[in-house]
């Protein structure tokens, strides 16, 4: 896929990807493709978003433990920082 076909970027890893017009046009419920490049990154996004809004650290940690964090070194620096904060001891 060429760089020209990339029309959005993952909120977790900042990787460019193409989103279809029908997904981009959703107003009420955002499909995961409008936020992240993979479903796994969307699960991480939900845990981090919940934590920054109102979720306690222990609950966010439990959610992140169910996520694949193997690409953590490739995540955006601010995302890595929040994940490290959540995963640190209470």
Backbone as a printed PyTorch tensor [residue, N CA C, xyz], in Angstrom:
tensor([[[  0.8400,  -1.1670,   0.0000],
         [  0.0000,   0.0000,   0.0000],
         [  0.8970,   1.2470,   0.0000]],

        [[  0.6480,   2.1470,  -0.8980],
         [  1.4720,   3.3470,  -0.9960],
         [  1.1300,   4.3400,   0.1060]],

        [[  2.0660,   5.2440,   0.3810],
         [  1.8420,   6.2750,   1.3890],
         [  0.6470,   7.1450,   1.0390]],

        [[  0.3560,   7.2960,  -0.2430],
         [ -0.7540,   8.1470,  -0.6740],
         [ -2.1020,   7.5460,  -0.2950]],

        [[ -2.1660,   6.2250,  -0.1370],
         [ -3.4380,   5.5940,   0.1960],
         [ -3.7060,   5.5970,   1.7030]],

        [[ -2.7160,   5.9930,   2.4920],
         [ -2.8920,   6.0900,   3.9400],
         [ -3.6920,   7.3640,   4.2360]],

        [[ -4.8450,   7.2090,   4.8590],
         [ -5.6450,   8.3950,   5.1290],
         [ -5.9680,   8.5850,   6.6100]],

        [[ -5.3790,   7.7430,   7.4650],
         [ -5.5240,   7.9250,   8.9100],
         [ -4.3670,   7.2110,   9.6090]],

        [[ -4.2060,   7.4950,  10.8910],
         [ -3.0890,   6.9330,  11.6570],
         [ -3.5810,   6.3500,  12.9720]],

        [[ -3.0050,   5.2130,  13.3520],
         [ -3.3800,   4.5140,  14.5720],
         [ -3.0770,   5.3850,  15.7920]],

        [[ -4.0200,   5.4730,  16.7160],
         [ -3.8550,   6.2630,  17.9350],
         [ -2.8770,   5.6120,  18.9170]],

        [[ -2.5410,   4.3500,  18.6930],
         [ -1.6260,   3.6310,  19.5790],
         [ -0.2000,   3.6330,  19.0290]],

        [[ -0.0210,   3.2230,  17.7750],
         [  1.3350,   3.0790,  17.2270],
         [  1.6900,   4.1130,  16.1660]],

        [[  0.7150,   4.9030,  15.7500],
         [  0.8830,   5.9580,  14.7470],
         [  1.1820,   5.4120,  13.3480]],

        [[  0.9110,   4.1300,  13.1260],
         [  1.0820,   3.5310,  11.8050],
         [ -0.0440,   4.0170,  10.8930]],

        [[  0.3160,   4.4060,   9.6830],
         [ -0.6890,   4.8310,   8.7210],
         [ -1.4340,   3.6420,   8.1480]],

        [[ -2.7080,   3.8310,   7.8940],
         [ -3.5110,   2.7920,   7.2530],
         [ -4.6610,   3.4460,   6.5220]],

        [[ -5.2970,   2.6830,   5.6730],
         [ -6.4140,   3.2130,   4.8920],
         [ -7.7260,   2.8370,   5.5480]],

        [[ -8.6130,   3.7930,   5.6290],
         [ -9.9440,   3.5390,   6.1750],
         [-10.9610,   3.7700,   5.0610]],

        [[-11.9490,   2.9120,   4.9960],
         [-12.9520,   3.0470,   3.9490],
         [-13.9070,   4.1950,   4.2680]],

        [[-14.5440,   4.7220,   3.2600],
         [-15.4520,   5.8530,   3.4490],
         [-16.6390,   5.5190,   4.3440]],

        [[-17.1340,   4.2950,   4.2790],
         [-18.2870,   3.9440,   5.1120],
         [-17.9160,   3.9340,   6.5910]],

        [[-16.6830,   3.4980,   6.9220],
         [-16.2380,   3.5310,   8.3180],
         [-15.9940,   4.9660,   8.7780]],

        [[-15.3570,   5.7430,   7.9350],
         [-15.0390,   7.1280,   8.2880],
         [-16.3010,   7.9610,   8.4700]],

        [[-17.3790,   7.5750,   7.7850],
         [-18.6170,   8.3430,   7.8370],
         [-19.4980,   8.0590,   9.0410]],

        [[-19.1440,   7.0840,   9.8600],
         [-19.9420,   6.7620,  11.0340],
         [-19.8940,   7.9120,  12.0380]],

        [[-21.0390,   8.3560,  12.5210],
         [-21.0860,   9.4650,  13.4700],
         [-21.4360,   9.0150,  14.8860]],

        [[-22.3680,   8.0920,  15.0440],
         [-22.8110,   7.6900,  16.3850],
         [-21.8390,   6.7130,  17.0430]],

        [[-21.5890,   5.6070,  16.4060],
         [-20.7200,   4.5700,  16.9600],
         [-19.4850,   4.4680,  16.0750]],

        [[-18.3290,   4.7290,  16.6530],
         [-17.1020,   4.6590,  15.8730],
         [-16.6250,   3.2130,  15.7760]],

        [[-16.5470,   2.6950,  14.5620],
         [-15.9470,   1.3740,  14.4090],
         [-14.4650,   1.4480,  14.8030]],

        [[-13.9130,   0.3440,  15.2570],
         [-12.5320,   0.3580,  15.7290],
         [-11.5660,   0.8380,  14.6480]],

        [[-11.8910,   0.6320,  13.3970],
         [-10.9960,   1.0530,  12.3090],
         [-10.8540,   2.5700,  12.2220]],

        [[-11.7510,   3.3210,  12.8120],
         [-11.6180,   4.7760,  12.7600],
         [-10.6370,   5.2800,  13.8100]],

        [[-10.2210,   4.4070,  14.7400],
         [ -9.3430,   4.8040,  15.8430],
         [ -7.9810,   4.1350,  15.7560]],

        [[ -7.9570,   2.8500,  15.4150],
         [ -6.7140,   2.0770,  15.4190],
         [ -6.5960,   1.2050,  14.1710]],

        [[ -5.3960,   0.7100,  13.9460],
         [ -5.1520,  -0.1290,  12.7730],
         [ -5.4800,  -1.5960,  13.0000]],

        [[ -5.5750,  -2.0340,  14.2620],
         [ -5.9190,  -3.4310,  14.5620],
         [ -6.9040,  -3.4810,  15.7310]],

        [[ -7.6220,  -4.5670,  15.8240],
         [ -8.5580,  -4.7540,  16.9370],
         [ -7.7940,  -4.8080,  18.2620]],

        [[ -6.6220,  -5.4130,  18.2610],
         [ -5.8200,  -5.5070,  19.4850],
         [ -5.4200,  -4.1150,  19.9730]],

        [[ -5.0460,  -3.2420,  19.0630],
         [ -4.7120,  -1.8700,  19.4540],
         [ -5.9480,  -1.1360,  19.9600]],

        [[ -7.1200,  -1.4850,  19.4370],
         [ -8.3510,  -0.8660,  19.9280],
         [ -8.6270,  -1.2710,  21.3770]],

        [[ -8.3480,  -2.5140,  21.7190],
         [ -8.5210,  -2.9580,  23.1130],
         [ -7.5950,  -2.1600,  24.0360]],

        [[ -6.3690,  -1.9120,  23.5920],
         [ -5.4280,  -1.1050,  24.3660],
         [ -5.9520,   0.3190,  24.4810]],

        [[ -6.4400,   0.8420,  23.3750],
         [ -7.0070,   2.1940,  23.3640],
         [ -8.1490,   2.3190,  24.3850]],

        [[ -9.0410,   1.3470,  24.4180],
         [-10.1690,   1.3850,  25.3500],
         [ -9.7040,   1.3820,  26.8000]],

        [[ -8.7010,   0.5720,  27.1200],
         [ -8.1810,   0.5180,  28.4910],
         [ -7.5540,   1.8530,  28.8820]],

        [[ -6.7570,   2.4250,  27.9930],
         [ -6.1050,   3.7020,  28.2820],
         [ -7.1270,   4.8260,  28.3710]],

        [[ -8.0640,   4.8400,  27.4540],
         [ -9.0970,   5.8700,  27.4700],
         [ -9.9200,   5.7950,  28.7550]],

        [[-10.3010,   4.5920,  29.1350],
         [-11.0570,   4.4150,  30.3780],
         [-10.2830,   4.9070,  31.5850]],

        [[ -8.9960,   4.6160,  31.6100],
         [ -8.1370,   5.0440,  32.7170],
         [ -8.0310,   6.5620,  32.7790]],

        [[ -7.8760,   7.2020,  31.6410],
         [ -7.7330,   8.6600,  31.6480],
         [ -9.0400,   9.3700,  31.9590]],

        [[-10.1600,   8.7050,  31.7460],
         [-11.4630,   9.3100,  32.0360],
         [-11.8890,   9.0390,  33.4810]],

        [[-11.9210,   7.7680,  33.8800],
         [-12.4590,   7.4810,  35.2110],
         [-12.0810,   6.1240,  35.8080]],

        [[-11.5050,   5.2410,  35.0210],
         [-11.2050,   3.8880,  35.4990],
         [-10.0370,   3.9130,  36.4840]],

        [[-10.1310,   3.1100,  37.5430],
         [ -9.0190,   3.0450,  38.4860],
         [ -7.8770,   2.2250,  37.8940]],

        [[ -6.7000,   2.4010,  38.4630],
         [ -5.4850,   1.7900,  37.9550],
         [ -5.5680,   0.2620,  37.9280]],

        [[ -6.1130,  -0.3280,  38.9690],
         [ -6.2100,  -1.7900,  39.0400],
         [ -7.0950,  -2.3460,  37.9250]],

        [[ -8.1960,  -1.6880,  37.6450],
         [ -9.1010,  -2.1320,  36.5740],
         [ -8.4390,  -1.9710,  35.2120]],

        [[ -7.7560,  -0.8460,  35.0120],
         [ -7.0600,  -0.6200,  33.7470],
         [ -5.9570,  -1.6610,  33.5590]],

        [[ -5.2330,  -1.9830,  34.6290],
         [ -4.1870,  -2.9980,  34.5590],
         [ -4.7870,  -4.3450,  34.1770]],

        [[ -5.9090,  -4.6990,  34.7750],
         [ -6.5660,  -5.9730,  34.4550],
         [ -6.9450,  -6.0230,  32.9780]],

        [[ -7.4380,  -4.9110,  32.4350],
         [ -7.7840,  -4.8740,  31.0110],
         [ -6.5370,  -5.0060,  30.1410]],

        [[ -5.4710,  -4.2910,  30.5030],
         [ -4.2450,  -4.3510,  29.7060],
         [ -3.5860,  -5.7180,  29.7560]],

        [[ -3.7580,  -6.4490,  30.8550],
         [ -3.1850,  -7.7960,  30.9420],
         [ -3.8240,  -8.7390,  29.9270]],

        [[ -5.0070,  -8.3800,  29.4290],
         [ -5.6860,  -9.1790,  28.4120],
         [ -5.3620,  -8.7050,  27.0030]],

        [[ -4.4320,  -7.7780,  26.8880],
         [ -4.0390,  -7.2250,  25.5920],
         [ -2.6330,  -7.6930,  25.2200]],

        [[ -2.3790,  -7.7100,  23.9310],
         [ -1.0500,  -8.0440,  23.4250],
         [ -0.2150,  -6.7680,  23.4190]],

        [[  0.7100,  -6.6600,  24.3560],
         [  1.5790,  -5.4880,  24.4630],
         [  2.9650,  -5.7570,  23.8880]],

        [[  3.0890,  -6.7960,  23.0690],
         [  4.4020,  -7.1860,  22.5550],
         [  5.0590,  -6.1110,  21.6820]],

        [[  4.3090,  -5.2270,  21.0830],
         [  4.8760,  -4.1690,  20.2480],
         [  5.0360,  -2.8500,  20.9880]],

        [[  5.0740,  -2.8920,  22.3070],
         [  5.1130,  -1.6790,  23.1320],
         [  6.1960,  -0.6980,  22.6900]],

        [[  7.3630,  -1.1910,  22.3050],
         [  8.4590,  -0.3070,  21.9030],
         [  8.1160,   0.4980,  20.6560]],

        [[  7.1220,   0.0670,  19.8920],
         [  6.7130,   0.7780,  18.6760],
         [  5.5170,   1.7020,  18.8980]],

        [[  4.9880,   1.7290,  20.1040],
         [  3.8350,   2.5900,  20.3920],
         [  4.2890,   4.0400,  20.4970]],

        [[  3.3580,   4.9360,  20.3430],
         [  3.6430,   6.3610,  20.5120],
         [  4.1760,   6.5810,  21.9320]],

        [[  5.1260,   7.4930,  22.1110],
         [  5.7260,   7.7060,  23.4430],
         [  4.6990,   7.9920,  24.5410]],

        [[  3.6980,   8.7910,  24.2520],
         [  2.6960,   9.1040,  25.2750],
         [  1.8450,   7.8870,  25.6380]],

        [[  1.6520,   6.9850,  24.7030],
         [  0.9120,   5.7430,  24.9680],
         [  1.7640,   4.8190,  25.8320]],

        [[  3.0440,   4.6680,  25.4830],
         [  3.9600,   3.8500,  26.3040],
         [  3.9940,   4.3700,  27.7330]],

        [[  4.0340,   5.6730,  27.8930],
         [  4.1020,   6.2820,  29.2220],
         [  2.8820,   5.9240,  30.0710]],

        [[  1.6960,   6.0290,  29.4850],
         [  0.4690,   5.7100,  30.2310],
         [  0.4260,   4.2210,  30.5400]],

        [[  0.8190,   3.3740,  29.5940],
         [  0.8390,   1.9330,  29.8510],
         [  1.8000,   1.6130,  30.9840]],

        [[  2.9800,   2.2010,  30.9570],
         [  3.9620,   1.9670,  32.0360],
         [  3.4110,   2.4360,  33.3820]],

        [[  2.7180,   3.5530,  33.3990],
         [  2.0960,   4.0580,  34.6330],
         [  1.0500,   3.0760,  35.1480]],

        [[  0.2020,   2.6020,  34.2390],
         [ -0.8650,   1.6720,  34.6460],
         [ -0.2690,   0.3570,  35.1490]],

        [[  0.7570,  -0.1310,  34.4790],
         [  1.3120,  -1.4370,  34.8270],
         [  2.2520,  -1.3930,  36.0280]],

        [[  2.6260,  -0.1830,  36.4760],
         [  3.4750,  -0.0760,  37.6540],
         [  2.6830,  -0.4680,  38.9080]],

        [[  3.3860,  -0.8250,  39.9390],
         [  2.7280,  -1.2340,  41.1860],
         [  1.9260,  -0.0830,  41.7720]],

        [[  0.8330,  -0.4300,  42.3720],
         [ -0.0620,   0.5830,  42.9900],
         [  0.5660,   1.1280,  44.2430]]])
